[in-house]
């Protein structure tokens, strides 16, 4: 590596924690639901709701911080790494805009008016936006990854994107709306989705997503320790201020 990377190892650690949080949400929700998603059975106290409400915001903050940290340091390096990290930042911003600026408003319009078409459009936007988030781990470190890490990153991106995207997309066509009373007063429509993740093709897609996530995590752990070792060796090889001071005395008499 041509320069000392100080922020990048910490950013990689943030991404690893972010991935672990994602696994915790996915596996914890899957186990608690017995492999079947029934949105009608979900409440504010159900395990999937609790996991998402607590861990998902933390994962988003960590991912955003990691992308910013790597982007800032990549600007000093230039080349392919700088371009790819800039692309990662653009993907993350686009993901936030599509979720909070498009998905949520359209969802609210559909649920308040009872429009199934609007609800499906909102879910399609959410699933499309998810593609950007699944590609970010690839573009974020591909420019500084080793050959072995690149061999992990490429299939990780393909498996994660394909598997998770279709997992979100396929149930959209079976979604229906049911009228419910909100806070004991306001009537609002609620989306009802029922998916058996232990049946095909969902089980295959689920395994694809998990496999891609494991490959991503393996590549990031490898990159973290590699860059961490490089940083430590660079710091050990740097002369202390005392050595520099006496070198100056000897040089200038």
C-alpha positions in Angstrom: 0.0 0.0 0.0 1.5 3.3 -1.0 0.4 5.2 2.1 -0.4 4.6 5.7 -4.1 3.9 6.2 -5.3 4.9 9.7 -9.1 5.2 9.3 -9.7 2.3 7.0 -9.0 -0.6 9.4 -11.4 0.9 11.9 -14.0 1.4 9.1 -13.6 -2.2 8.1 -14.3 -3.2 11.7 -17.4 -1.1 11.7 -18.5 -2.9 8.5 -17.9 -6.3 10.1 -20.0 -5.3 13.1 -22.7 -4.1 10.8 -22.7 -7.4 9.0 -22.9 -9.3 12.3 -25.9 -7.1 13.3 -27.5 -7.9 9.9 -27.0 -11.7 10.5 -28.4 -11.4 14.1 -31.6 -9.7 12.8 -32.1 -12.1 9.9 -31.3 -15.4 11.8 -33.0 -14.2 15.0 -36.2 -13.2 13.1 -36.2 -16.5 11.1 -35.9 -18.7 14.2 -38.4 -16.8 16.2 -41.0 -17.1 13.3 -40.3 -20.8 12.8 -39.2 -20.1 9.2 -42.5 -18.4 8.2 -43.2 -14.7 7.9 -46.7 -13.7 8.8 -47.0 -10.0 9.2 -50.4 -10.3 10.8 -48.7 -12.1 13.8 -46.1 -9.4 14.2 -46.5 -6.8 17.0 -44.4 -4.1 18.7 -43.2 -6.7 21.2 -42.4 -9.6 18.8 -38.8 -10.6 18.4 -38.3 -9.5 14.8 -39.8 -6.1 15.5 -37.5 -5.6 18.5 -34.4 -6.8 16.7 -35.1 -4.4 13.7 -36.0 -1.4 15.9 -32.8 -1.7 18.0 -30.1 -3.2 15.8 -31.0 -1.9 12.3 -30.5 1.9 13.2 -27.1 1.0 14.7 -26.1 -1.0 11.6 -27.1 1.9 9.4 -25.0 4.4 11.5 -22.0 2.1 11.4 -22.2 1.5 7.7 -22.6 5.2 7.0 -19.6 6.0 9.2 -17.5 3.3 7.6 -18.2 4.6 4.1 -17.4 8.1 5.1 -14.1 7.1 6.8 -12.9 5.0 3.8 -14.0 7.7 1.3 -12.1 10.4 3.2 -8.9 8.3 3.2 -9.3 7.1 -0.4 -9.3 10.8 -1.6 -5.6 10.9 -0.6 -4.8 7.8 -2.7 -6.6 8.4 -6.0 -6.9 5.8 -8.7 -9.5 3.0 -8.8 -10.0 2.9 -5.0 -11.0 6.6 -4.9 -13.5 6.1 -7.8 -15.1 3.0 -6.2 -15.4 4.5 -2.8 -17.0 7.6 -4.3 -19.4 5.2 -6.0 -20.1 3.5 -2.7 -20.9 6.9 -1.1 -23.3 7.7 -4.0 -25.0 4.3 -3.6 -25.5 4.8 0.1 -27.0 8.3 -0.3 -29.2 7.0 -3.1 -30.3 4.1 -0.8 -31.2 6.6 1.9 -33.1 8.8 -0.5 -35.1 5.9 -2.0 -36.0 4.5 1.4 -36.9 7.7 3.3 -37.8 9.9 0.3 -39.7 7.5 -1.9 -40.6 4.2 -0.1 -42.0 5.7 3.1 -44.1 8.4 1.5 -45.6 6.1 -1.1 -46.2 3.4 1.5 -48.1 5.9 3.7 -50.2 7.1 0.7 -51.0 3.5 -0.2 -51.9 2.4 3.4 -54.1 5.5 4.1 -55.9 5.2 0.8 -56.1 1.5 0.6 -54.3 1.4 -2.7 -52.7 -2.0 -3.2 -50.9 -0.7 -6.3 -49.1 2.0 -4.4 -48.1 -0.4 -1.7 -46.6 -2.8 -4.3 -44.8 0.1 -6.0 -43.4 1.2 -2.6 -42.2 -2.4 -1.9 -40.7 -2.6 -5.4 -38.7 0.6 -4.7 -37.5 -0.8 -1.4 -36.3 -4.0 -3.0 -34.6 -2.1 -5.9 -32.9 0.2 -3.4 -31.6 -2.8 -1.5 -29.5 -3.8 -4.5 -27.4 -0.6 -3.9 -26.8 -1.6 -0.3 -25.7 -5.2 -1.2 -23.2 -3.8 -3.7 -21.6 -1.3 -1.3 -19.4 -3.8 0.5 -17.9 -4.8 -2.9 -17.1 -1.3 -4.2 -16.0 0.0 -0.9 -12.8 -2.1 -0.6 -12.3 -3.7 -4.0 -9.7 -1.1 -4.9 -7.4 -2.0 -2.0 -8.4 -5.7 -1.7 -5.8 -8.5 -2.2 -6.2 -11.0 -5.0 -7.7 -13.6 -2.5 -10.1 -11.0 -1.1 -11.3 -10.0 -4.6 -12.0 -13.7 -5.3 -14.3 -13.6 -2.2 -15.9 -10.2 -2.9 -17.1 -10.9 -6.4 -19.2 -14.1 -5.6 -20.3 -12.5 -2.3 -21.8 -9.6 -4.2 -23.4 -11.9 -6.8 -25.0 -14.2 -4.2 -26.0 -11.6 -1.8 -27.6 -9.3 -4.4 -29.4 -12.1 -6.3 -30.6 -14.0 -3.2 -31.7 -11.1 -1.0 -33.2 -9.1 -3.8 -35.5 -11.9 -4.9 -36.4 -12.7 -1.3 -37.8 -9.2 -1.0 -39.3 -9.0 -4.5 -41.2 -12.3 -4.9 -43.6 -11.8 -2.0 -44.7 -8.4 -3.3 -47.1 -10.0 -5.8 -48.9 -11.9 -3.0 -49.3 -9.0 -0.6 -52.8 -8.0 0.4 -54.3 -5.2 2.5 -56.4 -5.5 5.6 -58.2 -2.7 7.5 -57.1 -2.2 11.1 -57.6 0.4 13.8 -54.5 2.5 14.7 -54.2 3.6 18.4 -57.9 2.8 18.9 -59.0 5.6 16.7 -57.8 6.0 13.1 -58.5 3.3 10.6 -55.6 2.4 8.3 -54.8 -0.4 5.9 -52.1 -2.9 6.9 -50.0 -5.0 4.4 -50.4 -8.7 4.9 -47.5 -10.9 3.7 -47.2 -14.6 4.3 -44.0 -16.4 3.2 -42.7 -19.8 4.1 -38.9 -19.4 3.9 -38.4 -23.2 4.3 -40.2 -23.8 0.9 -38.8 -23.3 -2.6 -37.5 -21.0 -4.1 -37.2 -19.1 -0.8 -35.0 -21.6 0.9 -32.5 -21.5 -2.0 -32.5 -17.7 -2.1 -32.1 -17.6 1.7 -29.0 -19.9 1.5 -27.6 -17.8 -1.3 -28.0 -14.6 0.7 -26.4 -16.2 3.8 -23.5 -17.6 1.8 -22.8 -14.3 0.2 -22.9 -12.6 3.6 -20.4 -15.1 5.0 -18.1 -14.5 2.0 -18.4 -10.8 2.4 -17.5 -11.1 6.1 -14.6 -13.4 5.4 -13.1 -10.9 2.9 -13.6 -8.0 5.3 -12.0 -9.8 8.2 -9.0 -10.7 6.0 -8.7 -7.1 4.8 -9.0 -5.8 8.4 -6.1 -8.0 9.8 -4.0 -7.4 6.7 -4.3 -3.6 6.9 -4.0 -3.7 10.7 -0.7 -5.6 10.5 0.5 -3.1 7.9 -0.4 -0.2 10.1 1.3 -1.7 13.2 4.5 -2.5 11.2 4.6 1.0 9.7 4.3 2.5 13.2 7.0 0.3 14.6 9.3 1.2 11.7 8.8 4.9 12.2 11.6 6.6 14.2 10.6 8.2 17.5 11.0 11.9 18.2 14.1 11.2 20.3 15.8 9.5 17.4 14.8 12.2 15.0 16.0 14.9 17.4 19.5 13.4 17.9 19.7 12.7 14.1 19.2 16.4 13.6 21.9 17.3 16.1 24.3 15.0 14.4 23.5 16.4 11.0 23.7 20.0 11.8 26.5 19.7 14.4 
